[in-house]
Amino acid sequence: MDYSEEDIKTLDWQEHIRRRPGMYIGKLGDGSQPDDGIYILIKEVLDNSVDEYMMGHGKQIEITVAGRQVTVRDYGRGIPIGKLEEVASRMNTGAKYDNKAFKKSVGLNGVGIKAVNALSSSFVISSVRDNFERKIWFSKGMKVREESGEVAAKNGVTTTFLADDELFGDYSYNFDFIETMLKNYTYLNSGLVMRLNGVPFVSKNGLLDLLNETVGEEFIYPPIHLKGEDIEVAMSHGSGYGESYFSFVNGQHTTQGGTHQVAFREAIVKVIREFYRKDFDALDIRSSIIAAVSVKVEEPVFESQTKTKLGSKEMAPGGISVRTFIIDFLKEALDNYLHKNPVTAEVLLKKIQEAEKERKAISGIQKKAREFAKKASLHNKKLRDCRLHLGDKNERADESSIFITEGDSASGSITKSRDVNTQAVFSLRGKPLNTYGLTKKVVYENEEFNLLQAALNIEEDMEGLRYNKVIVSTDADVDGMHIRLLLITFFLQFFPDLIRNGHLYILQTPLFRVRNKKETHYCYTDAERIAALKKCGATAEITRFKGLGEISPDEFREFIGENIRLERVRMTKADPIHDLLEFYMGKNTMERQDFIIDNLKVEEEIA
């Protein structure tokens, strides 16, 4: 093909954002996942209001969500009137380049609010300063009109937007996700009041409240809460396995960690070793740790516009490294705490010693299992790997996923229809072992679990996780549901941070296919089946899919491609994890039988 001057194009700022939204807000989504774009739009607006609070202006932020319309009102200083249009519609315009106005803010590149503007069918922003208001209306980033005049209102900014359904499709807001976002803001900004449709969210104890309200397991000692200038830490240990971290930079939840989280993990080990004067293994110290760490730095460098991973190594203006800053703080604050709280120190020591004892007890089995997994990985018939993995330096690395399937027929269909670049398949032989109540020894003794652990690369921690999404893919029948429970139990028992960090999903596959000679509809619910019948007519052919193996590879491509439906497995404080596992996966067979009988529902068969 010819390549000439005519092929070189320059896009307006709003057109570029609308053509490449992923560069600015990650994925679009329909609101069914907390990292979908519509929530990033809210976050981008809130970041500016929270930055005002962090600079000492405006103690309340009001958020109103009415249908698809979102309004955010803060009571900060208000955007300078003469610059309101530029702030909302001119790229790389903002006050945060000058750290005198915003020393430790989240938004630094002058992009966020413009992305909201460009991706909204309706965007209205107004600023009030000293009883004078300027208000501007936009549509898809283009200015429509403006008004200004004197008002009897408090200083601050009001932003109202309607995410464009041309881009986001048939979306809706999940208030649970919005509430979680607001709670995280309040945990990091003690005293800030955020009201969602009139309901207030506020935290008095910061990260301590975060641990107490969001972690779904018991702590073996009261959480340690430490605060210093520009740093706050809350930590404890649970009774299970793995490591769980909530890390934040300047109020931004860095879900993928970064230099500050790495430094925190290193600092904990260093301080504990020095306090007890014993060279404990790092894994024994961090086993089942649950911690939250928040730091405030000037001019943070994130690895993407969505700011989920910190890349900064230095803390301007002094040039102190993040690592040194965190280690120095914990060396003094945590050491002092343990000296002043000997009961906690004793419980922590016992926990570390128990982890050490268990690790040594299985070291022989562990060594053999590792050798087996290493050999098996060369000719692992259970794993059909993909080319790209989480952490690779490739723009599609975050798309990496692994489907855990039951049996050869299901894995065969997925394998033939998958994207070999980003989608791997791991095949189970049948129903895996129920691991509830067992020790980690079973992970190494059981061939399937050992190979699965090796495939995911999560034996020691989540840092080496090879896939962003671990997808349980089973039949939509009783046996399939049982396998789901067994796998979720396995991960909850030994790798709970895989779930806490949002990597475990359930694949939703269609229950029915409704078609006539002109069109085909795949239906995931009875309601969708009925709607499809109305479109195709009463004489349409209806197929009920009983298992994944019955779906042809050509059809399967529809369900694991762009239109894939995934349900994330979640853990919250409201979930009594131990009680649930004990009831559903324990040895109380008669209690479960009575529960099934009492809750049995009989439905009419579909004609």
C-alpha positions as CSV (number, residue, x, y, z in Angstrom):
1,M,0.0,0.0,0.0
2,D,1.1,3.6,-0.7
3,Y,2.3,5.6,2.3
4,S,2.1,9.4,1.7
5,E,1.6,12.7,3.5
6,E,-2.1,12.1,3.3
7,D,-1.7,9.2,5.8
8,I,-0.3,11.5,8.5
9,K,-3.1,12.8,10.7
10,T,-3.2,15.1,13.7
11,L,-6.1,14.6,16.0
12,D,-7.7,17.2,18.3
13,W,-7.3,16.4,22.0
14,Q,-10.8,15.3,22.5
15,E,-10.8,13.1,19.4
16,H,-7.6,11.4,20.5
17,I,-9.1,10.6,23.9
18,R,-12.3,9.2,22.4
19,R,-10.3,7.1,19.9
20,R,-7.8,5.8,22.5
21,P,-9.7,5.9,25.8
22,G,-7.6,3.0,27.1
23,M,-4.6,5.3,27.3
24,Y,-6.4,7.6,29.8
25,I,-8.9,5.5,31.8
26,G,-7.9,1.8,31.1
27,K,-10.7,-0.3,29.9
28,L,-14.2,1.0,29.2
29,G,-16.5,-1.7,30.7
30,D,-20.2,-1.5,31.6
31,G,-19.9,-0.9,35.3
32,S,-19.9,-4.6,36.3
33,Q,-16.2,-4.4,37.6
34,P,-14.7,-1.8,39.9
35,D,-11.9,-0.9,37.5
36,D,-14.3,-0.2,34.6
37,G,-13.9,3.2,33.0
38,I,-17.1,4.8,34.4
39,Y,-15.6,4.6,37.9
40,I,-12.3,5.9,36.8
41,L,-14.2,9.0,35.5
42,I,-15.6,9.5,39.0
43,K,-12.2,9.0,40.5
44,E,-10.6,11.6,38.2
45,V,-13.1,14.2,39.3
46,L,-12.8,13.3,43.0
47,D,-9.0,13.4,42.9
48,N,-9.1,17.1,42.3
49,S,-11.5,17.7,45.2
50,V,-9.5,15.5,47.5
51,D,-6.3,17.3,46.5
52,E,-8.0,20.5,47.7
53,Y,-8.7,18.9,51.1
54,M,-5.1,17.7,51.4
55,M,-4.0,21.3,50.9
56,G,-6.3,22.3,53.8
57,H,-9.3,23.5,51.9
58,G,-12.9,22.1,52.0
59,K,-13.8,19.4,54.6
60,Q,-16.8,18.0,52.7
61,I,-17.3,16.6,49.2
62,E,-20.8,15.8,47.9
63,I,-21.3,13.1,45.3
64,T,-24.7,12.6,43.7
65,V,-25.4,9.7,41.4
66,A,-28.8,9.8,39.7
67,G,-29.2,7.1,37.1
68,R,-26.2,7.7,34.9
69,Q,-25.6,11.3,35.8
70,V,-22.8,12.0,38.3
71,T,-22.3,15.3,40.2
72,V,-19.4,16.1,42.4
73,R,-19.4,19.3,44.6
74,D,-16.4,20.3,46.7
75,Y,-15.9,23.3,49.0
76,G,-12.3,24.1,48.2
77,R,-10.8,27.3,46.8
78,G,-12.4,26.9,43.4
79,I,-10.6,27.0,40.1
80,P,-9.5,30.5,39.1
81,I,-12.4,31.9,37.1
82,G,-10.3,33.0,34.1
83,K,-8.7,29.6,33.7
84,L,-11.8,27.4,34.1
85,E,-12.2,26.6,30.4
86,E,-8.5,25.8,29.9
87,V,-8.5,23.5,33.0
88,A,-11.5,21.6,31.6
89,S,-10.5,21.5,27.9
90,R,-6.9,22.2,27.2
91,M,-4.5,19.3,27.6
92,N,-1.6,19.6,30.0
93,T,-3.1,22.5,31.8
94,G,-3.3,22.6,35.6
95,A,-1.9,24.0,38.8
96,K,-0.1,20.8,39.8
97,Y,3.0,21.5,37.8
98,D,3.8,24.1,40.4
99,N,4.2,22.3,43.6
100,K,3.7,25.5,45.6
101,A,-0.1,25.2,45.0
102,F,-0.4,21.4,45.2
103,K,2.6,19.8,47.0
104,K,1.5,16.2,47.2
105,S,-1.3,15.6,44.8
106,V,-2.4,12.6,42.7
107,G,-3.1,14.4,39.4
108,L,0.1,15.8,38.0
109,N,-0.2,15.7,34.2
110,G,-3.3,17.9,33.6
111,V,-5.1,15.1,31.8
112,G,-7.7,13.6,34.1
113,I,-10.6,16.1,34.0
114,K,-10.1,16.6,30.3
115,A,-10.6,12.8,29.8
116,V,-13.9,13.0,31.7
117,N,-15.0,15.9,29.5
118,A,-14.1,14.2,26.2
119,L,-15.7,10.9,27.2
120,S,-19.0,12.4,28.4
121,S,-22.0,13.3,26.2
122,S,-22.7,16.1,28.7
123,F,-20.1,17.7,30.9
124,V,-20.8,20.8,33.0
125,I,-18.2,22.5,35.3
126,S,-18.7,25.5,37.5
127,S,-16.3,27.4,39.8
128,V,-17.3,29.7,42.6
129,R,-14.8,32.2,44.0
130,D,-15.7,35.0,46.3
131,N,-19.4,35.0,45.4
132,F,-18.7,34.9,41.6
133,E,-19.5,31.9,39.5
134,R,-18.5,30.8,36.0
135,K,-20.3,27.8,34.5
136,I,-19.4,26.1,31.2
137,W,-21.3,23.4,29.3
138,F,-19.5,20.8,27.0
139,S,-20.5,17.9,24.9
140,K,-17.9,15.2,24.0
141,G,-15.2,17.8,24.8
142,M,-16.6,20.6,22.7
143,K,-17.8,23.8,24.4
144,V,-21.5,24.4,24.0
145,R,-22.1,27.6,26.1
146,E,-21.2,29.4,29.3
147,E,-22.7,31.7,31.9
148,S,-21.2,33.8,34.7
149,G,-22.4,36.1,37.4
150,E,-22.7,36.8,41.1
151,V,-24.0,34.1,43.4
152,A,-24.6,33.6,47.1
153,A,-22.7,30.3,47.4
154,K,-19.6,29.0,49.0
155,N,-16.4,28.7,47.1
156,G,-15.7,25.4,45.3
157,V,-16.1,23.4,42.1
158,T,-19.2,21.5,40.9
159,T,-18.7,19.0,38.1
160,T,-21.7,17.1,36.5
161,F,-21.1,14.6,33.7
162,L,-22.9,11.9,31.8
163,A,-20.6,9.2,30.4
164,D,-21.2,8.8,26.7
165,D,-23.1,5.6,25.9
166,E,-21.7,5.7,22.4
167,L,-18.4,4.6,24.0
168,F,-19.5,2.8,27.2
169,G,-22.6,1.1,25.8
170,D,-25.4,0.0,28.2
171,Y,-23.6,0.8,31.4
172,S,-24.8,1.2,35.0
173,Y,-23.2,2.2,38.3
174,N,-22.7,-0.3,41.1
175,F,-23.0,1.6,44.4
176,D,-20.9,-1.0,46.2
177,F,-17.9,-0.1,44.1
178,I,-18.5,3.6,44.5
179,E,-18.8,3.2,48.3
180,T,-15.5,1.3,48.4
181,M,-13.8,4.1,46.5
182,L,-15.2,6.7,48.9
183,K,-14.2,4.7,51.9
184,N,-10.6,4.4,50.7
185,Y,-10.5,8.2,50.3
186,T,-11.7,8.7,53.8
187,Y,-9.3,6.1,55.3
188,L,-6.5,8.1,53.8
189,N,-7.9,11.5,54.8
190,S,-9.1,11.4,58.4
191,G,-11.8,13.9,59.0
192,L,-12.8,14.3,55.4
193,V,-16.6,13.8,55.0
194,M,-17.8,12.4,51.7
195,R,-21.5,12.2,51.1
196,L,-22.9,9.8,48.5
197,N,-26.6,10.8,47.8
198,G,-26.7,12.2,51.3
199,V,-25.1,9.3,53.1
200,P,-21.9,10.3,54.9
201,F,-18.6,8.4,54.8
202,V,-15.9,9.5,57.3
203,S,-13.0,7.9,59.1
204,K,-11.5,8.8,62.4
205,N,-8.7,6.3,62.6
206,G,-7.4,6.2,59.0
207,L,-5.8,2.9,57.9
208,L,-6.7,1.3,61.2
209,D,-10.4,1.6,60.1
210,L,-9.5,0.2,56.7
211,L,-8.1,-3.0,58.2
212,N,-10.9,-3.4,60.7
213,E,-13.7,-2.8,58.2
214,T,-12.5,-4.4,55.0
215,V,-10.5,-7.5,56.0
216,G,-12.6,-10.7,56.1
217,E,-10.6,-12.7,58.7
218,E,-9.6,-12.5,62.3
219,F,-6.3,-10.9,63.4
220,I,-4.1,-12.8,65.8
221,Y,-3.1,-9.6,67.6
222,P,-4.7,-6.1,67.5
223,P,-3.5,-4.2,64.4
224,I,-0.5,-2.0,64.9
225,H,-1.2,1.6,63.8
226,L,1.8,3.9,63.1
227,K,1.7,7.5,61.8
228,G,4.4,9.9,60.8
229,E,4.8,12.9,58.6
230,D,3.9,11.7,55.1
231,I,3.5,8.1,56.1
232,E,0.9,5.9,57.8
233,V,1.0,2.1,58.4
234,A,-1.5,-0.4,59.8
235,M,-0.6,-4.1,60.1
236,S,-1.4,-7.4,61.7
237,H,-1.2,-11.1,60.9
238,G,-4.1,-13.5,60.2
239,S,-4.4,-17.2,60.7
240,G,-4.0,-18.3,57.1
241,Y,-1.4,-18.1,54.3
242,G,-0.1,-15.5,51.9
243,E,0.4,-11.8,52.1
244,S,-2.1,-9.0,51.7
245,Y,-1.3,-5.3,51.1
246,F,-3.4,-2.2,50.6
247,S,-0.9,0.4,49.3
248,F,-1.6,4.1,48.6
249,V,0.4,7.1,47.2
250,N,-1.0,10.6,47.8
251,G,-4.5,9.0,48.3
252,Q,-4.3,6.9,45.2
253,H,-4.9,3.2,45.7
254,T,-2.0,1.5,44.0
255,T,-3.6,-1.9,43.4
256,Q,-0.5,-3.2,41.6
257,G,1.9,-1.9,44.3
258,G,5.2,-0.4,43.2
259,T,8.4,0.9,44.8
260,H,6.7,1.8,48.1
261,Q,5.1,-1.6,48.6
262,V,8.4,-3.4,47.8
263,A,10.2,-1.1,50.3
264,F,7.6,-1.9,53.0
265,R,7.9,-5.6,52.5
266,E,11.7,-5.3,52.8
267,A,11.4,-3.0,55.9
268,I,9.2,-5.3,57.8
269,V,11.7,-8.2,57.5
270,K,14.6,-6.0,58.4
271,V,13.0,-4.5,61.5
272,I,11.6,-7.9,62.8
273,R,15.0,-9.6,62.4
274,E,16.7,-6.8,64.3
275,F,14.1,-6.7,67.1
276,Y,14.2,-10.4,67.8
277,R,17.9,-10.6,67.0
278,K,17.3,-13.7,64.8
279,D,17.8,-14.2,61.1
280,F,14.2,-15.4,60.3
281,D,13.3,-16.3,56.8
282,A,11.5,-13.5,55.1
283,L,8.6,-15.8,54.1
284,D,8.1,-16.8,57.7
285,I,7.9,-13.2,58.8
286,R,5.5,-12.1,56.1
287,S,3.3,-15.3,56.1
288,S,-0.3,-14.2,56.5
289,I,0.6,-10.5,57.0
290,I,-2.2,-8.1,56.4
291,A,-1.0,-4.5,56.0
292,A,-1.9,-1.1,54.7
293,V,0.7,1.6,53.9
294,S,0.2,5.1,52.7
295,V,2.9,7.5,51.7
296,K,2.8,11.1,50.4
297,V,5.5,12.1,48.0
298,E,6.1,15.1,45.8
299,E,5.9,14.6,42.0
300,P,5.1,10.8,42.1
301,V,5.8,8.9,38.9
302,F,3.1,6.3,38.1
303,E,3.5,3.6,35.4
304,S,0.3,4.6,33.7
305,Q,-2.4,7.2,33.6
306,T,-4.7,5.1,35.8
307,K,-2.0,5.3,38.5
308,T,-2.2,1.7,39.8
309,K,1.6,1.2,40.3
310,L,4.2,3.6,41.6
311,G,7.4,3.9,39.7
312,S,9.1,6.7,41.7
313,K,12.4,5.9,43.4
314,E,13.0,9.4,44.8
315,M,11.0,11.7,47.0
316,A,11.5,15.3,45.9
317,P,12.7,17.8,47.0
318,G,15.2,16.2,49.3
319,G,16.0,13.3,47.0
320,I,15.4,10.7,49.8
321,S,14.6,7.3,48.3
322,V,11.2,5.8,49.0
323,R,13.1,2.7,50.3
324,T,15.2,4.7,52.8
325,F,12.2,6.8,53.9
326,I,10.0,3.7,54.7
327,I,12.8,1.6,56.4
328,D,13.9,4.5,58.6
329,F,10.3,5.2,59.7
330,L,9.6,1.6,60.6
331,K,12.9,1.0,62.2
332,E,12.0,3.6,64.8
333,A,8.2,3.4,65.0
334,L,7.7,-0.4,64.7
335,D,10.6,-1.1,67.0
336,N,9.3,1.2,69.6
337,Y,5.8,-0.2,69.4
338,L,7.0,-3.8,69.9
339,H,9.1,-2.8,72.9
340,K,6.1,-1.0,74.5
341,N,3.7,-3.9,73.7
342,P,5.4,-7.1,74.8
343,V,2.1,-9.2,74.5
344,T,1.9,-8.3,70.8
345,A,5.6,-9.0,70.3
346,E,5.2,-12.4,71.9
347,V,2.2,-13.4,69.7
348,L,4.1,-12.2,66.6
349,L,7.1,-14.2,67.6
350,K,5.0,-17.3,68.1
351,K,3.4,-16.8,64.7
352,I,6.8,-16.5,63.0
353,Q,8.1,-19.6,64.7
354,E,5.0,-21.6,63.7
355,A,5.4,-20.6,60.1
356,E,9.1,-21.6,60.3
357,K,8.2,-25.0,61.9
358,E,5.7,-25.7,59.1
359,R,8.0,-24.7,56.4
360,K,10.8,-26.9,57.7
361,A,8.4,-29.8,58.1
362,I,7.4,-29.8,54.4
363,S,10.8,-28.8,53.1
364,G,11.6,-32.3,51.9
365,I,8.3,-32.7,50.1
366,Q,8.6,-29.2,48.8
367,K,12.0,-29.8,47.2
368,K,10.8,-33.0,45.4
369,A,7.6,-31.2,44.3
370,R,9.6,-28.3,42.9
371,E,11.8,-30.6,41.0
372,F,8.7,-32.5,39.6
373,A,7.0,-29.2,38.6
374,K,10.2,-28.0,36.9
375,K,10.4,-31.2,34.9
376,A,6.7,-31.3,34.2
377,S,6.7,-27.7,33.0
378,L,8.8,-28.7,30.0
379,H,6.1,-31.2,28.9
380,N,3.1,-30.1,31.0
381,K,0.1,-31.5,29.3
382,K,-2.2,-29.7,31.7
383,L,-1.0,-26.3,30.7
384,R,-1.3,-24.7,27.3
385,D,0.5,-21.5,28.0
386,C,0.2,-18.1,26.3
387,R,3.0,-15.9,24.9
388,L,2.5,-12.8,27.1
389,H,2.5,-12.7,30.9
390,L,1.8,-10.2,33.6
391,G,4.8,-8.1,34.1
392,D,6.1,-8.4,30.6
393,K,7.1,-5.1,28.9
394,N,4.2,-5.3,26.4
395,E,1.1,-3.1,26.3
396,R,-1.1,-6.2,26.3
397,A,0.6,-7.9,29.3
398,D,-2.3,-6.9,31.6
399,E,-4.7,-8.9,29.4
400,S,-2.9,-12.1,30.3
401,S,-5.3,-14.7,31.7
402,I,-5.5,-18.4,32.5
403,F,-8.6,-20.6,32.2
404,I,-8.8,-23.4,34.7
405,T,-11.1,-26.0,33.1
406,E,-12.5,-29.4,34.0
407,G,-11.7,-32.3,31.6
408,D,-10.2,-32.5,28.2
409,S,-13.3,-31.7,26.2
410,A,-13.8,-28.3,27.8
411,S,-10.1,-27.4,27.7
412,G,-10.0,-28.6,24.0
413,S,-12.7,-26.1,23.0
414,I,-11.1,-23.2,24.8
415,T,-7.7,-24.1,23.6
416,K,-8.8,-24.0,19.9
417,S,-10.7,-20.7,20.3
418,R,-8.4,-18.8,22.6
419,D,-6.0,-15.9,21.9
420,V,-2.6,-17.6,22.1
421,N,-0.9,-14.3,22.9
422,T,-2.8,-13.6,26.2
423,Q,-5.0,-16.7,27.1
424,A,-3.6,-19.8,28.7
425,V,-5.5,-23.0,29.6
426,F,-4.9,-25.3,32.6
427,S,-6.9,-28.6,32.6
428,L,-8.0,-30.4,35.7
429,R,-8.4,-34.1,35.7
430,G,-11.8,-33.9,37.5
431,K,-12.9,-32.8,40.9
432,P,-9.9,-31.5,42.9
433,L,-9.3,-32.3,46.5
434,N,-11.2,-30.5,49.2
435,T,-8.4,-28.6,51.0
436,Y,-10.4,-27.1,53.8
437,G,-8.7,-27.6,57.2
438,L,-5.5,-29.0,55.5
439,T,-2.0,-27.6,55.8
440,K,0.1,-26.3,52.9
441,K,1.7,-29.7,52.8
442,V,-1.2,-30.8,50.5
443,V,-0.2,-28.2,47.9
444,Y,3.1,-30.1,47.3
445,E,1.7,-33.6,47.8
446,N,-1.1,-33.2,45.3
447,E,0.1,-33.3,41.7
448,E,-2.6,-31.0,40.3
449,F,-2.3,-28.4,42.9
450,N,1.5,-28.4,42.7
451,L,1.4,-27.9,38.9
452,L,-1.2,-25.2,39.2
453,Q,0.8,-23.4,41.8
454,A,3.9,-23.6,39.5
455,A,1.9,-22.5,36.5
456,L,0.7,-19.4,38.3
457,N,4.2,-18.9,39.9
458,I,2.7,-17.9,43.3
459,E,4.5,-20.3,45.6
460,E,6.3,-17.5,47.5
461,D,4.3,-14.4,46.9
462,M,2.1,-12.6,44.3
463,E,5.0,-10.6,42.8
464,G,5.7,-13.4,40.3
465,L,2.0,-14.0,39.3
466,R,2.1,-14.8,35.6
467,Y,-1.5,-14.0,34.7
468,N,-3.6,-10.9,35.6
469,K,-6.8,-13.0,35.6
470,V,-7.2,-16.5,36.9
471,I,-10.5,-17.7,35.5
472,V,-12.4,-20.7,36.8
473,S,-14.2,-22.2,33.8
474,T,-16.6,-25.0,34.7
475,D,-19.9,-26.3,33.5
476,A,-23.0,-24.5,34.7
477,D,-24.3,-27.6,36.5
478,V,-24.1,-29.1,40.0
479,D,-20.7,-30.8,39.4
480,G,-19.4,-27.6,37.8
481,M,-20.5,-25.5,40.8
482,H,-18.9,-28.0,43.2
483,I,-15.5,-27.7,41.3
484,R,-15.8,-24.0,41.6
485,L,-16.2,-24.3,45.4
486,L,-13.3,-26.6,45.6
487,L,-11.0,-24.3,43.7
488,I,-12.2,-21.2,45.6
489,T,-11.6,-23.1,48.8
490,F,-8.0,-24.0,47.7
491,F,-7.2,-20.3,46.9
492,L,-8.9,-19.0,50.1
493,Q,-6.9,-21.5,52.2
494,F,-3.4,-21.0,50.7
495,F,-3.4,-18.0,48.4
496,P,-6.1,-15.6,49.7
497,D,-4.2,-12.6,48.4
498,L,-4.9,-13.8,44.9
499,I,-8.6,-13.1,45.7
500,R,-8.0,-10.0,47.8
501,N,-6.0,-8.4,44.9
502,G,-8.8,-9.1,42.5
503,H,-7.2,-11.8,40.3
504,L,-9.7,-14.6,40.6
505,Y,-12.8,-14.8,38.3
506,I,-15.6,-17.1,37.3
507,L,-16.3,-17.4,33.6
508,Q,-19.9,-16.9,32.7
509,T,-21.0,-19.0,29.7
510,P,-24.3,-19.1,27.9
511,L,-27.0,-21.5,29.0
512,F,-29.0,-21.2,25.8
513,R,-28.6,-20.6,22.1
514,V,-31.7,-19.2,20.3
515,R,-31.6,-19.0,16.6
516,N,-33.6,-18.9,13.3
517,K,-32.3,-18.7,9.8
518,K,-31.4,-15.0,10.1
519,E,-29.9,-14.5,13.5
520,T,-28.4,-16.2,16.5
521,H,-28.6,-15.1,20.2
522,Y,-26.6,-16.6,23.1
523,C,-28.5,-16.2,26.4
524,Y,-27.0,-16.3,29.9
525,T,-30.3,-16.2,31.8
526,D,-34.0,-17.1,31.3
527,A,-34.8,-13.5,30.8
528,E,-32.4,-13.2,27.9
529,R,-33.8,-16.5,26.5
530,I,-37.3,-15.1,26.5
531,A,-36.2,-11.8,25.0
532,A,-34.4,-13.7,22.2
533,L,-37.5,-15.8,21.5
534,K,-39.5,-12.6,21.0
535,K,-37.0,-11.4,18.4
536,C,-36.6,-14.7,16.6
537,G,-40.2,-15.9,16.8
538,A,-41.9,-18.8,18.5
539,T,-40.5,-21.4,15.9
540,A,-36.9,-20.5,16.7
541,E,-34.5,-23.4,17.6
542,I,-33.5,-23.4,21.3
543,T,-30.4,-25.3,22.4
544,R,-29.5,-25.8,26.1
545,F,-25.8,-26.0,26.7
546,K,-25.2,-28.6,29.4
547,G,-21.4,-28.4,29.4
548,L,-18.5,-26.4,28.0
549,G,-17.5,-29.4,25.9
550,E,-20.7,-29.1,23.9
551,I,-19.9,-25.6,22.7
552,S,-17.9,-25.7,19.5
553,P,-14.6,-23.8,19.3
554,D,-16.1,-21.3,16.8
555,E,-18.9,-20.5,19.2
556,F,-16.5,-20.4,22.2
557,R,-14.6,-17.6,20.5
558,E,-17.6,-15.4,21.1
559,F,-17.6,-16.0,24.8
560,I,-13.9,-15.5,25.7
561,G,-13.2,-12.6,23.3
562,E,-14.3,-9.0,23.5
563,N,-17.7,-10.0,24.9
564,I,-16.3,-12.2,27.7
565,R,-18.4,-12.1,30.8
566,L,-16.5,-12.5,34.0
567,E,-17.6,-12.4,37.7
568,R,-14.9,-11.4,40.1
569,V,-14.6,-13.4,43.3
570,R,-14.5,-10.9,46.2
571,M,-13.6,-10.9,49.8
572,T,-15.0,-8.3,52.2
573,K,-15.3,-7.8,56.0
574,A,-19.0,-8.7,55.6
575,D,-18.0,-12.2,54.5
576,P,-17.4,-14.6,57.4
577,I,-14.8,-16.6,55.4
578,H,-14.0,-19.1,58.1
579,D,-17.6,-19.8,59.0
580,L,-18.6,-20.1,55.3
581,L,-15.8,-22.6,54.6
582,E,-16.5,-24.6,57.7
583,F,-20.2,-24.9,56.9
584,Y,-20.0,-25.6,53.1
585,M,-16.7,-27.4,53.0
586,G,-16.4,-29.0,56.4
587,K,-17.5,-32.4,57.7
588,N,-21.0,-31.3,58.9
589,T,-22.7,-33.4,56.2
590,M,-26.1,-33.6,57.9
591,E,-26.3,-29.9,58.5
592,R,-25.7,-29.2,54.9
593,Q,-28.3,-31.8,53.9
594,D,-30.9,-30.1,56.1
595,F,-29.9,-26.8,54.6
596,I,-30.4,-28.1,51.1
597,I,-33.8,-29.6,51.9
598,D,-35.0,-26.4,53.6
599,N,-33.9,-24.3,50.6
600,L,-34.8,-26.6,47.8
601,K,-36.5,-24.9,44.8
602,V,-38.3,-26.8,42.1
603,E,-38.6,-25.1,38.7
604,E,-40.7,-26.1,35.8
605,E,-38.7,-27.7,32.9
606,I,-38.4,-25.6,29.8
607,A,-40.5,-26.9,27.0
